[in-house]
Amino acid sequence: MRTHVNSVGLLIRADPALLFTYPAHIPRDCIDVLPQQPGIYIFRDEAATPIYIGKSVNIRHRVLSHLRTPEEAQMLARTRHIDFERTGGELGALLREAMLIREHQPVFNVKLRQQRDMCSIALREHRPEIVFAKEIDFGRTDGLFGLFGTKKAAQETLKNVAQSASLCSVLTGLEKGSPGRPCFARQIARCRGGCTGEESVADHGARLAAALGHMQVRRWPYEGPIAIVEESGGLRQKQLVDNWCYLGTGKLKKKRGAARFDAAVYHILQRPLLEGGLAIELP
């Protein structure tokens, strides 16, 4: 925010809304109506296609900051209109943003685009296995560790964990081995002998589970859908969620279609939901 000292020595803080120069090709009326409440906003091109979707606890302030950012000149050059949608609070804005980005895949929303091959690390018979969300319901499966956009990313994480915890390259599936033959890590004294029988498979699996513990994917803690109630600026909303999947706003119903695990929703809600403090309604 710019400041200056007036003629009588008072420090004046100017209204940021009065200091920016907005792109002339974007209609002023769509900027003037932006509210100072939580919600989402959509930058649209000349075909009305969403090219960027964002969220904020103060829609007006956030959009104006985009218009003042030289690094976003390419996006602004393609923008012909800006829409907004208020929500009952910050969580509603985060959930709505994630849903719309998944639906429209805007060209300038690189980080939150859907990861179609999402996978995780499962422990089966004390050994790790990379499993995919298209085959397993992550929200209702125990013993999953980490959420990854690619199989390669999961393998790289497993490799790093194995090295830091002195795990066996063979038992972690990082190296093919023969019965009784030491893996490479054992040859350089970085494995406790799971490959040679000096450490049992069960004990090795327990150490692997402990090393992966901080990445554990938490199971959906309810039997079915819930409503998260938020209110801001006179707007009261119920955000409906089931199985770490956002269902939109409205009335909570006991019976709904199958809700598939959504990694973006999981990252948004996992901590605040499990720590408590949210206003929750059950069917």
Kinemage of the C-alpha trace (Angstrom):
@kinemage 1
@onewidth
@group {chain A} dominant
@subgroup {mainchain}
@vectorlist {calphas} color= white
{ca met a 1} P 0.000 0.000 0.000
{ca arg a 2} L 1.413 3.430 -0.980
{ca thr a 3} L 1.762 6.153 1.629
{ca his a 4} L 2.586 9.866 1.635
{ca val a 5} L 2.809 12.748 4.101
{ca asn a 6} L 0.310 15.551 3.557
{ca ser a 7} L 0.858 19.299 4.027
{ca val a 8} L 0.258 19.149 7.779
{ca gly a 9} L 2.560 16.201 8.365
{ca leu a 10} L -0.034 13.420 8.563
{ca leu a 11} L 0.888 10.017 7.150
{ca ile a 12} L -1.774 9.098 4.606
{ca arg a 13} L -2.431 5.495 3.571
{ca ala a 14} L -4.180 5.479 0.226
{ca asp a 15} L -6.980 3.098 -0.743
{ca pro a 16} L -5.323 0.445 -2.971
{ca ala a 17} L -8.458 0.325 -5.116
{ca leu a 18} L -7.745 3.889 -6.221
{ca leu a 19} L -4.093 3.374 -7.129
{ca phe a 20} L -4.090 0.695 -9.799
{ca thr a 21} L -4.437 1.017 -13.539
{ca tyr a 22} L -6.547 -1.851 -14.802
{ca pro a 23} L -6.260 -3.226 -18.337
{ca ala a 24} L -8.511 -1.091 -20.530
{ca his a 25} L -9.936 -4.091 -22.405
{ca ile a 26} L -11.474 -5.537 -19.216
{ca pro a 27} L -14.867 -3.886 -18.524
{ca arg a 28} L -14.740 -1.636 -15.472
{ca asp a 29} L -18.203 -2.690 -14.319
{ca cys a 30} L -17.093 -6.274 -13.634
{ca ile a 31} L -14.356 -4.894 -11.371
{ca asp a 32} L -16.570 -2.373 -9.577
{ca val a 33} L -18.987 -5.058 -8.354
{ca leu a 34} L -16.309 -7.285 -6.784
{ca pro a 35} L -17.146 -7.816 -3.066
{ca gln a 36} L -14.802 -7.773 -0.111
{ca gln a 37} L -16.010 -11.175 1.125
{ca pro a 38} L -14.815 -14.795 0.694
{ca gly a 39} L -15.422 -16.609 -2.552
{ca ile a 40} L -14.019 -17.525 -5.947
{ca tyr a 41} L -13.350 -15.483 -9.069
{ca ile a 42} L -12.985 -16.492 -12.718
{ca phe a 43} L -10.945 -14.809 -15.441
{ca arg a 44} L -12.592 -15.534 -18.814
{ca asp a 45} L -11.346 -15.079 -22.380
{ca glu a 46} L -13.307 -13.713 -25.359
{ca ala a 47} L -15.105 -17.069 -25.749
{ca ala a 48} L -16.130 -16.923 -22.049
{ca thr a 49} L -13.836 -19.889 -21.342
{ca pro a 50} L -12.307 -19.873 -17.854
{ca ile a 51} L -8.556 -19.319 -18.156
{ca tyr a 52} L -7.876 -18.832 -14.443
{ca ile a 53} L -9.904 -19.624 -11.317
{ca gly a 54} L -8.862 -18.327 -7.926
{ca lys a 55} L -10.162 -17.963 -4.372
{ca ser a 56} L -9.753 -15.476 -1.547
{ca val a 57} L -11.216 -14.343 1.742
{ca asn a 58} L -11.472 -10.920 0.051
{ca ile a 59} L -12.378 -11.314 -3.624
{ca arg a 60} L -11.960 -7.655 -4.535
{ca his a 61} L -8.540 -7.273 -2.948
{ca arg a 62} L -7.219 -10.455 -4.575
{ca val a 63} L -8.445 -9.624 -8.087
{ca leu a 64} L -6.988 -6.129 -7.903
{ca ser a 65} L -3.641 -7.655 -6.925
{ca his a 66} L -3.727 -9.745 -10.134
{ca leu a 67} L -4.312 -6.610 -12.194
{ca arg a 68} L -1.209 -4.978 -10.683
{ca thr a 69} L 1.128 -7.944 -11.256
{ca pro a 70} L 3.403 -7.586 -14.320
{ca glu a 71} L 4.226 -11.319 -14.238
{ca glu a 72} L 0.591 -12.080 -15.054
{ca ala a 73} L 0.491 -9.914 -18.182
{ca gln a 74} L -0.110 -12.880 -20.485
{ca met a 75} L -3.187 -13.975 -18.552
{ca leu a 76} L -4.507 -10.422 -18.332
{ca ala a 77} L -4.015 -9.909 -22.071
{ca arg a 78} L -6.349 -12.840 -22.748
{ca thr a 79} L -8.938 -11.807 -20.151
{ca arg a 80} L -12.158 -10.193 -21.340
{ca his a 81} L -14.359 -10.571 -18.273
{ca ile a 82} L -14.099 -11.432 -14.569
{ca asp a 83} L -16.862 -13.281 -12.713
{ca phe a 84} L -17.135 -13.979 -9.009
{ca glu a 85} L -19.101 -16.203 -6.654
{ca arg a 86} L -19.361 -15.616 -2.924
{ca thr a 87} L -19.062 -18.430 -0.389
{ca gly a 88} L -19.888 -18.714 3.291
{ca gly a 89} L -16.227 -18.827 4.267
{ca glu a 90} L -12.656 -19.705 3.371
{ca leu a 91} L -13.172 -23.481 3.260
{ca gly a 92} L -16.091 -23.066 0.887
{ca ala a 93} L -13.919 -20.932 -1.384
{ca leu a 94} L -11.118 -23.516 -1.344
{ca leu a 95} L -13.503 -26.388 -2.104
{ca arg a 96} L -15.362 -24.509 -4.828
{ca glu a 97} L -12.079 -23.473 -6.464
{ca ala a 98} L -10.785 -27.059 -6.499
{ca met a 99} L -14.044 -28.359 -8.002
{ca leu a 100} L -14.167 -25.754 -10.770
{ca ile a 101} L -10.497 -26.223 -11.669
{ca arg a 102} L -11.044 -29.975 -11.954
{ca glu a 103} L -14.085 -29.346 -14.149
{ca his a 104} L -12.663 -26.672 -16.465
{ca gln a 105} L -8.882 -27.298 -16.352
{ca pro a 106} L -8.020 -23.589 -16.910
{ca val a 107} L -4.802 -23.033 -18.809
{ca phe a 108} L -3.258 -20.790 -16.121
{ca asn a 109} L -4.147 -23.054 -13.166
{ca val a 110} L -1.120 -25.312 -13.440
{ca lys a 111} L -0.707 -26.458 -9.819
{ca leu a 112} L -4.257 -27.590 -9.100
{ca arg a 113} L -5.046 -29.405 -12.317
{ca gln a 114} L -6.363 -32.906 -11.866
{ca gln a 115} L -3.781 -35.634 -11.504
{ca arg a 116} L -5.334 -38.461 -13.482
{ca asp a 117} L -2.848 -41.167 -12.444
{ca met a 118} L -2.871 -40.442 -8.718
{ca cys a 119} L -1.256 -43.235 -6.747
{ca ser a 120} L -0.140 -44.164 -3.251
{ca ile a 121} L 2.099 -46.665 -1.458
{ca ala a 122} L 0.324 -49.612 0.192
{ca leu a 123} L 1.922 -52.164 2.523
{ca arg a 124} L 0.945 -55.733 1.715
{ca glu a 125} L 2.491 -58.615 3.562
{ca his a 126} L 5.085 -56.159 4.915
{ca arg a 127} L 6.144 -55.093 1.423
{ca pro a 128} L 5.368 -51.835 -0.408
{ca glu a 129} L 3.205 -51.775 -3.503
{ca ile a 130} L 2.230 -48.776 -5.612
{ca val a 131} L -1.555 -48.646 -6.038
{ca phe a 132} L -3.730 -46.344 -8.132
{ca ala a 133} L -6.885 -44.400 -7.252
{ca lys a 134} L -8.641 -45.701 -10.368
{ca glu a 135} L -8.413 -49.202 -8.884
{ca ile a 136} L -8.787 -48.561 -5.129
{ca asp a 137} L -11.008 -46.208 -3.139
{ca phe a 138} L -8.355 -44.251 -1.236
{ca gly a 139} L -10.878 -42.694 1.158
{ca arg a 140} L -12.046 -46.058 2.474
{ca thr a 141} L -8.754 -47.988 2.419
{ca asp a 142} L -6.383 -48.309 5.362
{ca gly a 143} L -2.609 -48.625 5.119
{ca leu a 144} L -1.931 -46.093 2.373
{ca phe a 145} L 1.038 -43.715 2.507
{ca gly a 146} L 1.481 -40.591 0.399
{ca leu a 147} L -0.434 -39.176 -2.550
{ca phe a 148} L 1.531 -38.910 -5.790
{ca gly a 149} L 0.765 -37.611 -9.256
{ca thr a 150} L 2.870 -40.267 -10.974
{ca lys a 151} L 4.274 -43.725 -10.311
{ca lys a 152} L 7.765 -42.300 -10.760
{ca ala a 153} L 7.179 -39.811 -7.934
{ca ala a 154} L 6.048 -42.614 -5.627
{ca gln a 155} L 9.102 -44.702 -6.499
{ca glu a 156} L 11.422 -41.766 -5.867
{ca thr a 157} L 9.877 -41.176 -2.449
{ca leu a 158} L 10.201 -44.851 -1.595
{ca lys a 159} L 13.854 -44.744 -2.641
{ca asn a 160} L 14.550 -41.738 -0.416
{ca val a 161} L 12.779 -43.349 2.548
{ca ala a 162} L 14.712 -46.586 2.060
{ca gln a 163} L 18.032 -44.755 2.050
{ca ser a 164} L 17.264 -42.639 5.118
{ca ala a 165} L 15.938 -45.588 7.168
{ca ser a 166} L 18.544 -48.188 6.088
{ca leu a 167} L 15.888 -50.349 4.437
{ca cys a 168} L 16.529 -53.249 2.100
{ca ser a 169} L 16.512 -52.458 -1.621
{ca val a 170} L 15.063 -55.901 -2.397
{ca leu a 171} L 12.283 -55.926 0.203
{ca thr a 172} L 11.240 -52.419 -0.826
{ca gly a 173} L 11.049 -53.512 -4.465
{ca leu a 174} L 13.739 -51.101 -5.606
{ca glu a 175} L 16.076 -53.876 -6.685
{ca lys a 176} L 15.593 -57.411 -7.952
{ca gly a 177} L 17.387 -59.973 -5.832
{ca ser a 178} L 18.102 -63.643 -5.375
{ca pro a 179} L 17.444 -65.632 -2.161
{ca gly a 180} L 20.243 -65.102 0.329
{ca arg a 181} L 22.119 -62.689 -1.878
{ca pro a 182} L 22.796 -59.246 -0.327
{ca cys a 183} L 21.331 -56.211 -2.017
{ca phe a 184} L 23.523 -53.283 -2.972
{ca ala a 185} L 22.573 -51.386 0.197
{ca arg a 186} L 23.655 -54.357 2.308
{ca gln a 187} L 27.007 -54.480 0.536
{ca ile a 188} L 27.723 -50.925 1.619
{ca ala a 189} L 26.344 -51.459 5.147
{ca arg a 190} L 23.127 -49.473 4.570
{ca cys a 191} L 20.730 -52.396 4.967
{ca arg a 192} L 20.188 -54.501 8.080
{ca gly a 193} L 20.046 -57.752 6.166
{ca gly a 194} L 16.441 -58.212 5.163
{ca cys a 195} L 17.665 -59.632 1.863
{ca thr a 196} L 19.932 -62.195 3.552
{ca gly a 197} L 17.579 -63.242 6.343
{ca glu a 198} L 19.464 -61.381 9.065
{ca glu a 199} L 16.377 -59.225 9.580
{ca ser a 200} L 12.912 -60.780 9.354
{ca val a 201} L 10.443 -59.593 6.729
{ca ala a 202} L 8.006 -58.624 9.519
{ca asp a 203} L 10.599 -56.536 11.370
{ca his a 204} L 11.664 -54.866 8.145
{ca gly a 205} L 8.015 -54.160 7.314
{ca ala a 206} L 7.487 -52.560 10.716
{ca arg a 207} L 10.451 -50.250 10.172
{ca leu a 208} L 9.157 -49.385 6.697
{ca ala a 209} L 5.706 -48.556 8.096
{ca ala a 210} L 7.303 -46.333 10.741
{ca ala a 211} L 9.402 -44.525 8.126
{ca leu a 212} L 6.298 -43.893 6.002
{ca gly a 213} L 4.100 -43.017 8.984
{ca his a 214} L 4.206 -39.247 8.512
{ca met a 215} L 2.690 -39.717 5.039
{ca gln a 216} L -0.246 -41.875 6.100
{ca val a 217} L -3.455 -41.177 4.180
{ca arg a 218} L -6.285 -40.812 6.667
{ca arg a 219} L -9.454 -42.781 6.084
{ca trp a 220} L -12.719 -40.803 5.756
{ca pro a 221} L -13.835 -40.541 9.424
{ca tyr a 222} L -17.617 -40.667 8.859
{ca glu a 223} L -20.035 -43.323 7.654
{ca gly a 224} L -21.367 -41.065 4.931
{ca pro a 225} L -21.685 -37.414 3.875
{ca ile a 226} L -21.428 -34.421 6.182
{ca ala a 227} L -22.195 -30.723 5.908
{ca ile a 228} L -19.628 -28.113 6.946
{ca val a 229} L -21.492 -24.948 7.935
{ca glu a 230} L -19.915 -21.535 7.260
{ca glu a 231} L -21.256 -17.998 7.493
{ca ser a 232} L -19.730 -14.714 6.339
{ca gly a 233} L -21.191 -11.319 5.526
{ca gly a 234} L -24.756 -12.530 5.947
{ca leu a 235} L -24.283 -15.571 3.685
{ca arg a 236} L -24.726 -18.969 5.385
{ca gln a 237} L -23.743 -22.075 3.418
{ca lys a 238} L -23.467 -25.807 3.932
{ca gln a 239} L -20.540 -27.375 2.094
{ca leu a 240} L -21.344 -31.042 1.467
{ca val a 241} L -18.474 -33.548 1.604
{ca asp a 242} L -18.258 -37.336 1.498
{ca asn a 243} L -15.236 -39.641 1.278
{ca trp a 244} L -12.908 -36.624 0.863
{ca cys a 245} L -14.984 -35.575 -2.157
{ca tyr a 246} L -16.739 -32.205 -2.457
{ca leu a 247} L -20.426 -32.521 -3.396
{ca gly a 248} L -21.349 -28.833 -3.572
{ca thr a 249} L -23.747 -26.825 -1.414
{ca gly a 250} L -27.312 -27.483 -0.392
{ca lys a 251} L -29.272 -29.848 1.818
{ca leu a 252} L -27.653 -32.930 3.268
{ca lys a 253} L -29.163 -36.222 2.116
{ca lys a 254} L -28.521 -39.681 3.515
{ca lys a 255} L -28.371 -41.401 0.134
{ca arg a 256} L -26.087 -40.103 -2.585
{ca gly a 257} L -24.149 -41.497 -5.470
{ca ala a 258} L -20.697 -42.970 -4.939
{ca ala a 259} L -18.238 -40.220 -3.955
{ca arg a 260} L -14.702 -40.828 -5.193
{ca phe a 261} L -11.659 -39.688 -3.248
{ca asp a 262} L -10.329 -36.293 -4.381
{ca ala a 263} L -6.721 -35.472 -3.451
{ca ala a 264} L -7.294 -31.699 -3.598
{ca val a 265} L -10.230 -31.928 -1.178
{ca tyr a 266} L -8.231 -34.233 1.076
{ca his a 267} L -5.381 -31.711 1.323
{ca ile a 268} L -7.843 -28.887 2.030
{ca leu a 269} L -9.908 -30.632 4.700
{ca gln a 270} L -7.724 -33.265 6.322
{ca arg a 271} L -6.203 -31.088 9.037
{ca pro a 272} L -9.162 -28.811 9.954
{ca leu a 273} L -11.637 -31.701 9.866
{ca leu a 274} L -9.607 -34.143 11.942
{ca glu a 275} L -8.468 -31.492 14.421
{ca gly a 276} L -12.045 -30.413 15.098
{ca gly a 277} L -13.354 -26.888 15.398
{ca leu a 278} L -15.562 -26.942 12.299
{ca ala a 279} L -19.336 -26.678 12.487
{ca ile a 280} L -20.471 -30.114 11.270
{ca glu a 281} L -23.964 -31.426 10.548
{ca leu a 282} L -24.783 -35.107 9.993
{ca pro a 283} L -27.796 -36.553 8.137
